[in-house]
Amino acid sequence: MKPVVAILGRPNVGKSTLFNRLVGSRRALVAPTPGVTRDRREGEARIGQLEFTAVDTAGLEEAPATELLGAMQEQARCAALSADVVLLVVDARAGVTPVDEFFARQVRRDGTPSILVANKCESRAADARVLECARLGLGPPVAVAAEHGIGMPELELALRDRFRSALPPDPTGEDGLPPEGSEANGDGGQGPLRLVIAGRPNVGKSTLLNRLLGEERVITGSEPGTTHDAIAVRWTWDGRQFELVDTAGLRRKARIAERLEKLSVGDTLEAIRLSHVVVLVVDANQMPERQDLVIARHVIDEGRAIVIAVNKWDAVDDSRAAIGRLRDRLEISLPQVRGVPVVTLSALTGKGVEDLLPRVLSAHEIWNRRVATGPLNRWVAEVVERHPPPLHRGSRVRIRYVTQSGVRPPTFAVFVNRPRGVPESYIRYLVNDIRSSFGFPGVPIRIQLRRQDNPYAVDRSR
């Protein structure tokens, strides 16, 4: 396994900026407001020839005053204790503070190999403060400017030295130090199923992720907006690898005003775009609200498979009436994905959660399903005979050929002589018949109309 590097420090010293620099993308939200990062966020990092797992953490406070701050502290503490190397980041502009000294003592007491990183050293004015950082007792500080990429070679050398002292030698290169003349190879196998948990604020998304993992991996609370950014966690269930992604709650656009929430929403939408399956969590006591359906339509527009998890089901008095209302609303509001799987559960107690992942795997299989060309063309002949396309400008529209051009989502190329003559209503008719004839319940289906002329006829009516 690759070594794990935890990034610690007080708020606003540039931990998330350094994390983004190491993983090579803007994976963590960055804002001048303290407390943006709350949960542990992991990413595959690379610096020079070193490869490792980087863990971004919440800003450390000496005396947590609320339940939320206490949970944030606990997440950072867990990251530090489970890491192979700790990067303690300080702000070179501000110099050493009592909070830096407090946590430097804690890092020394834990005994985990550590590196002191003096960030924001893009100007010479910070040189004197960098020397001051040495009194924290964690060795000579590495001066960097994470925002500008300054000091990364020096950080690579420091990490290389810590890896050699903290980890036993591994000839396979999994310790982040590849042997001379070797190159890292991909596994070439099936990658993890990227499962995104989405929904409105305070419907129980983080509680559901913790229940699946069997540990308090992400922070939960009764206050809406506890989760700020999309947190991805690798996990194995029944021999299958998953990447579970907890996301921030999505409110109506009209209610989103703060810059941080806009960043959180953008992070959630990007997670949905890159997902394989989305579990849309709805509140059993308030289902389905308009915003639930807006999120579901966005998932469908992105072409992702979707499973609806009705949380807090243990608080419902009339379960039969509640599930009936949900299915009726889905039938009316989401006709383009008939047969969406629905799982009723309680993330808090765990009841019904065992039914979720089998439905997710089933949806993923359908999303990847492929139909041979022969059965498709026999099907289209029967469909056209039963209900031919309408006339276009007095001429017949002929469907000549159908083939499946892609999966994820299932996509079908329909070759016709007049693509513009096929109305949307007829395309919906084809989609619904494909869904029922070949077993594609609950996943979006795309139809691509392509022109194919009769080579033996001259058509002047184009």
matplotlib code that plots the C-alpha trace (Angstrom):
import matplotlib.pyplot as plt

x = [0.0, 1.0, 2.2, -0.4, 0.5, -1.8, -1.7, -2.4, -2.4, -4.5, -7.2, -6.2, -2.6, -3.0, -3.6, -6.2, -4.1, -1.2, -3.4, -4.7, -1.1, -0.1, -3.0, -2.8, -6.4, -8.8, -10.2, -10.5, -12.5, -10.3, -11.8, -10.5, -13.2, -11.8, -13.5, -14.1, -12.6, -14.4, -14.0, -10.9, -10.4, -8.1, -6.5, -3.8, -0.9, 2.4, 5.4, 8.3, 8.8, 7.0, 3.4, 1.3, -2.1, -2.6, -5.2, -6.6, -7.9, -9.9, -8.0, -6.9, -8.2, -6.8, -10.1, -13.2, -16.2, -19.0, -20.0, -19.2, -15.7, -15.1, -16.1, -13.8, -10.9, -11.6, -11.4, -8.1, -6.8, -7.8, -6.0, -2.8, -2.8, -3.4, -0.8, 2.7, 4.0, 2.4, 2.9, 2.4, 1.7, 2.3, 1.8, 5.3, 3.7, 2.1, 4.9, 4.6, 1.5, 0.6, -1.8, 1.1, 3.2, 0.3, -0.1, 3.6, 3.8, 1.0, 2.7, 5.9, 4.0, 2.3, 5.7, 4.5, 7.3, 6.7, 7.7, 7.3, 6.1, 6.3, 3.7, 3.2, 6.9, 6.6, 8.3, 11.6, 9.7, 8.9, 12.5, 12.9, 9.7, 10.8, 13.8, 11.6, 9.5, 12.5, 11.8, 8.7, 11.1, 10.1, 13.4, 14.3, 11.1, 10.6, 9.7, 7.0, 4.3, 1.6, -0.4, 2.5, 4.2, 7.4, 9.5, 8.0, 11.4, 12.5, 9.3, 9.9, 13.4, 12.0, 9.2, 11.6, 13.7, 10.7, 9.3, 12.6, 12.7, 9.0, 8.3, 10.0, 11.5, 9.1, 10.5, 7.2, 7.4, 4.1, 6.0, 6.0, 9.7, 9.8, 13.0, 15.6, 14.5, 11.0, 7.7, 4.4, 1.9, -1.9, -3.7, -5.6, -8.6, -12.0, -11.9, -14.0, -17.7, -18.0, -21.1, -22.2, -24.7, -26.6, -29.8, -31.1, -29.5, -30.1, -31.7, -29.1, -26.4, -23.4, -25.2, -25.8, -22.2, -21.0, -23.6, -22.3, -18.6, -19.4, -17.4, -17.8, -15.8, -17.6, -19.0, -22.8, -25.1, -28.6, -27.4, -28.0, -24.8, -22.5, -20.8, -19.0, -17.3, -17.5, -15.6, -14.5, -13.7, -12.4, -14.2, -14.7, -18.0, -18.6, -15.4, -16.3, -14.4, -16.4, -15.5, -18.2, -18.7, -20.5, -21.7, -23.0, -26.8, -28.2, -30.7, -32.7, -30.6, -32.6, -31.5, -27.8, -26.1, -22.8, -19.6, -18.7, -22.1, -21.7, -18.3, -19.9, -22.7, -20.2, -18.3, -21.4, -22.5, -19.0, -19.1, -22.4, -21.0, -18.1, -20.2, -21.4, -24.4, -26.1, -28.0, -30.5, -31.4, -34.9, -36.6, -39.5, -41.3, -41.0, -41.1, -40.8, -40.1, -39.6, -35.9, -35.6, -37.0, -34.7, -31.7, -33.1, -33.5, -29.9, -28.6, -30.7, -29.5, -25.9, -26.7, -26.0, -27.7, -29.9, -31.2, -33.6, -33.0, -36.0, -34.3, -35.9, -38.4, -38.8, -40.6, -43.3, -46.8, -48.5, -45.7, -48.1, -49.5, -46.1, -44.5, -47.6, -47.3, -43.6, -44.1, -47.0, -44.9, -41.9, -44.2, -45.5, -42.4, -39.7, -41.3, -37.9, -36.5, -39.5, -38.7, -36.2, -35.3, -36.5, -35.1, -36.6, -34.2, -33.1, -29.5, -29.5, -30.6, -29.3, -32.7, -33.0, -29.5, -28.5, -30.9, -29.2, -26.0, -27.6, -29.9, -26.9, -25.0, -28.1, -28.5, -24.8, -25.1, -28.2, -26.3, -23.5, -25.8, -25.4, -27.8, -26.7, -27.6, -29.6, -32.2, -32.4, -33.3, -35.9, -37.3, -37.4, -39.2, -42.0, -42.2, -42.5, -45.1, -47.1, -46.7, -45.0, -43.4, -45.7, -45.4, -43.0, -44.0, -46.1, -43.3, -42.7, -40.0, -38.2, -36.2, -33.5, -31.2, -30.6, -27.4, -26.3, -23.5, -22.5, -23.2, -23.0, -25.8, -27.2, -27.1, -28.7, -28.0, -31.2, -30.5, -33.4, -33.9, -35.3, -34.0, -35.8, -39.0, -39.0, -40.9, -40.0, -43.1, -41.9, -38.4, -40.0, -42.1, -38.9, -37.1, -40.0, -40.3, -36.5, -36.7, -39.5, -38.3, -34.7, -34.8, -33.5, -35.5, -34.6, -31.6, -31.5, -31.6, -30.3, -31.4, -29.2, -30.9, -28.5, -29.3, -29.0, -30.2, -31.5, -28.5, -30.9, -33.2, -32.8, -34.5, -34.9, -37.1, -34.3]
y = [0.0, 3.6, 5.6, 8.0, 11.6, 13.7, 17.5, 19.2, 22.7, 25.5, 27.1, 29.2, 28.2, 26.8, 23.0, 22.6, 24.6, 22.3, 19.3, 20.5, 21.1, 17.5, 15.8, 18.0, 19.3, 21.5, 18.6, 20.5, 23.7, 26.8, 30.0, 32.7, 31.7, 29.5, 26.1, 25.4, 21.9, 19.7, 16.1, 14.1, 14.3, 11.8, 12.0, 10.2, 12.5, 12.8, 15.0, 14.4, 10.6, 10.0, 8.6, 8.6, 9.2, 12.7, 13.5, 17.0, 17.8, 20.4, 23.3, 22.4, 24.6, 24.3, 24.4, 23.2, 25.0, 23.2, 19.7, 20.3, 21.6, 18.7, 16.3, 18.1, 17.8, 14.1, 13.6, 15.4, 13.4, 10.1, 11.2, 12.0, 8.7, 6.5, 8.3, 7.3, 10.9, 14.1, 17.5, 20.2, 23.4, 26.9, 30.3, 31.9, 35.3, 35.2, 33.4, 30.9, 31.2, 29.5, 27.2, 26.1, 25.4, 23.4, 21.1, 20.8, 19.3, 17.0, 15.8, 15.1, 13.3, 11.0, 10.0, 9.8, 10.9, 14.5, 17.4, 21.1, 23.0, 26.8, 27.9, 31.3, 31.9, 33.5, 36.7, 37.3, 39.0, 35.6, 34.4, 35.5, 33.9, 30.6, 30.5, 31.2, 28.1, 25.9, 26.4, 24.1, 21.1, 19.3, 19.8, 22.4, 23.8, 23.3, 26.6, 26.4, 28.5, 26.0, 28.4, 29.0, 25.6, 27.0, 24.6, 21.4, 19.8, 20.5, 18.9, 15.9, 15.4, 15.7, 13.2, 10.8, 10.8, 10.3, 7.4, 5.6, 5.9, 5.2, 2.4, -1.0, -1.3, -2.7, -4.0, -3.6, 0.2, 0.4, 2.4, 5.4, 4.9, 3.0, 0.9, 2.1, 1.6, 0.6, 2.3, 2.2, 0.1, 0.3, -2.8, -3.1, -4.5, -3.3, 0.0, 0.9, 1.7, 5.4, 5.8, 9.3, 10.0, 13.1, 14.9, 18.0, 19.2, 17.3, 14.2, 11.9, 11.5, 11.5, 9.2, 6.7, 6.8, 6.1, 3.3, 1.6, 2.0, 0.9, 3.9, 7.6, 8.5, 11.8, 14.4, 14.3, 16.7, 18.1, 21.4, 21.6, 22.3, 20.2, 18.7, 21.4, 19.4, 16.0, 13.4, 10.2, 7.1, 3.8, 0.7, -2.9, -4.7, -8.4, -8.5, -5.4, -2.1, 1.1, 4.7, 6.2, 10.0, 12.0, 15.4, 18.7, 19.2, 20.8, 23.6, 25.6, 28.0, 31.0, 30.2, 29.9, 33.3, 32.7, 32.0, 29.0, 27.3, 28.0, 26.2, 23.3, 23.0, 23.1, 20.3, 18.2, 18.7, 17.7, 14.6, 13.6, 14.2, 11.8, 9.2, 5.8, 5.4, 8.2, 7.3, 10.1, 10.3, 11.7, 12.3, 9.9, 12.7, 15.2, 13.3, 13.9, 17.6, 19.6, 19.9, 16.1, 15.9, 18.7, 16.7, 13.5, 15.2, 16.6, 13.0, 11.7, 14.6, 13.6, 10.1, 8.5, 5.5, 6.4, 4.6, 6.4, 5.8, 6.8, 7.6, 7.9, 5.2, 4.2, 7.5, 6.9, 6.0, 4.8, 3.2, 1.9, 5.3, 7.0, 4.6, 4.9, 8.7, 8.4, 6.0, 8.1, 11.2, 9.5, 8.1, 11.6, 13.7, 11.3, 9.4, 9.2, 6.7, 4.4, 1.7, 3.7, 1.4, 2.6, 1.4, 2.3, 2.4, 4.1, 5.2, 5.9, 2.4, 0.5, -1.1, -1.7, -0.5, -4.1, -3.8, -0.7, -2.0, -5.0, -2.4, -0.2, -3.1, -4.1, -0.5, -0.4, -3.6, -2.3, 1.0, -1.1, -3.5, -4.0, -5.5, -7.2, -5.6, -8.6, -8.5, -4.7, -4.7, -7.5, -5.4, -2.2, -4.0, -5.0, -1.6, 0.2, -2.3, -1.7, 2.0, 3.6, 7.1, 10.0, 11.5, 14.4, 17.0, 14.4, 11.7, 8.6, 8.5, 5.2, 3.6, 1.6, 0.3, 0.4, -0.4, 0.2, 2.8, 3.0, 2.2, 4.3, 5.3, 2.9, 4.8, 3.7, 5.0, 5.0, 5.4, 7.1, 8.8, 12.0, 12.6, 16.0, 14.3, 12.1, 14.0, 13.9, 11.9, 9.1, 9.1, 8.7, 5.8, 4.1, 4.7, 3.2, 0.2, -0.4, -0.2, -2.8, -5.1, -5.4, -4.7, -1.2, -0.1, 3.0, 4.2, 7.0, 5.9, 8.0, 7.9, 9.4, 9.9, 9.6, 10.1, 7.1, 7.6, 5.0, 4.7, 3.8, 6.8, 10.5, 12.5, 16.2, 17.0, 17.4]
z = [0.0, -0.6, 2.4, 4.0, 4.6, 6.9, 6.6, 9.9, 11.2, 12.6, 10.4, 7.3, 7.1, 3.6, 4.3, 1.5, -0.9, -0.3, -0.6, -4.0, -5.1, -4.1, -5.8, -8.9, -8.9, -6.9, -5.0, -1.7, -1.3, -0.6, 0.9, 3.3, 5.8, 8.6, 9.0, 5.3, 5.6, 8.2, 7.2, 6.3, 2.5, 0.8, -2.6, -4.6, -4.5, -6.4, -5.9, -8.2, -8.2, -4.9, -4.9, -1.7, -0.3, 1.0, 3.7, 4.2, 7.6, 9.5, 11.1, 14.6, 17.5, 21.0, 22.8, 20.7, 21.9, 20.1, 19.2, 15.5, 16.3, 18.6, 15.8, 13.4, 15.9, 16.3, 12.5, 12.3, 15.3, 13.6, 10.4, 12.4, 14.3, 11.2, 9.0, 8.2, 8.0, 9.4, 7.7, 10.3, 8.3, 9.8, 8.3, 7.7, 7.4, 10.8, 12.5, 15.3, 17.4, 20.7, 18.8, 16.6, 19.7, 21.3, 18.3, 17.7, 21.2, 20.4, 17.2, 19.1, 21.8, 19.2, 17.8, 14.1, 11.7, 10.9, 8.7, 9.6, 6.6, 6.6, 4.0, 2.3, 1.7, -1.7, -0.5, 1.3, 4.1, 5.4, 5.7, 9.3, 10.4, 8.8, 11.0, 14.0, 13.2, 14.1, 17.8, 17.5, 17.8, 14.7, 12.8, 10.2, 8.5, 4.8, 3.2, 0.5, -1.2, -1.9, -4.0, -6.4, -6.3, -4.6, -2.5, -3.8, -4.6, -1.0, 0.3, -1.9, -0.4, 3.1, 2.4, 0.8, 3.9, 6.2, 4.0, 4.3, 8.1, 8.6, 6.2, 5.6, 2.1, -0.5, -3.7, -5.5, -5.1, -3.1, -0.5, -2.8, -3.7, -7.0, -7.5, -10.0, -13.6, -12.7, -13.6, -11.8, -13.7, -13.4, -12.2, -15.5, -13.7, -12.9, -11.2, -8.1, -8.5, -7.8, -5.7, -4.9, -2.0, -2.8, -1.7, 0.1, 3.3, 6.5, 5.0, 6.4, 3.7, 6.0, 8.5, 5.7, 4.6, 8.1, 8.5, 5.3, 6.4, 10.0, 11.5, 12.1, 8.9, 8.2, 10.6, 11.2, 13.0, 13.2, 11.8, 8.0, 5.9, 8.1, 5.0, 2.9, 0.2, -1.5, 0.6, -1.2, 0.7, -0.8, 0.6, -0.3, 0.1, -0.8, -2.8, -4.8, -4.6, -4.1, -3.9, -1.7, -2.0, 0.6, -0.7, 0.5, 0.5, -2.6, -2.0, -4.5, -6.5, -5.3, -1.7, -2.5, -1.7, 0.1, -1.9, 0.2, -0.5, -4.2, -4.1, -2.2, -4.7, -7.6, -5.9, -5.5, -9.1, -10.3, -8.1, -9.7, -13.2, -12.4, -10.7, -11.8, -9.5, -7.5, -4.3, -3.9, -0.2, 0.5, 3.9, 4.5, 6.4, 3.6, 0.3, -2.4, -2.4, -5.5, -4.9, -4.7, -8.2, -9.4, -8.2, -9.7, -13.1, -12.9, -12.3, -15.3, -17.5, -16.7, -17.7, -14.3, -12.8, -9.9, -6.7, -4.4, -0.7, 1.5, 4.9, 8.3, 7.3, 10.9, 11.6, 9.0, 10.4, 7.2, 5.2, 2.4, 1.7, 1.8, -0.7, -2.9, -3.0, -3.8, -6.7, -8.1, -8.0, -9.7, -12.4, -13.2, -12.7, -13.9, -16.8, -18.6, -16.1, -15.3, -12.8, -10.6, -7.7, -4.3, -1.0, 2.4, 5.3, 8.5, 8.3, 12.1, 13.2, 10.2, 9.3, 5.6, 4.8, 3.8, 0.8, -0.7, -2.2, -4.0, -5.7, -6.5, -8.1, -10.1, -11.3, -12.3, -14.3, -16.2, -16.8, -18.5, -20.3, -24.0, -26.6, -29.7, -33.1, -34.4, -31.6, -31.8, -35.5, -35.1, -32.3, -34.4, -37.2, -34.8, -33.3, -36.6, -37.8, -34.7, -34.6, -37.7, -37.5, -38.5, -42.0, -42.5, -45.1, -46.8, -47.0, -44.9, -42.3, -42.6, -39.8, -41.6, -38.9, -35.1, -33.1, -29.6, -29.9, -26.2, -22.6, -19.3, -20.1, -22.7, -26.0, -29.3, -32.8, -35.0, -38.7, -40.5, -43.9, -42.3, -38.7, -38.4, -39.2, -36.0, -33.3, -29.6, -28.8, -31.1, -29.6, -26.1, -27.5, -28.7, -25.4, -23.4, -25.7, -25.4, -21.7, -21.4, -24.2, -23.2, -19.4, -18.8, -15.8, -13.9, -16.0, -18.6, -22.2, -25.1, -28.7, -31.4, -34.7, -37.7, -41.3, -43.7, -47.3, -49.7, -52.1, -55.0, -54.7, -55.2, -52.4, -53.2, -50.2, -47.7]

ax = plt.figure().add_subplot(projection="3d")
ax.plot(x, y, z, "-o")
ax.set_aspect("equal")
plt.show()
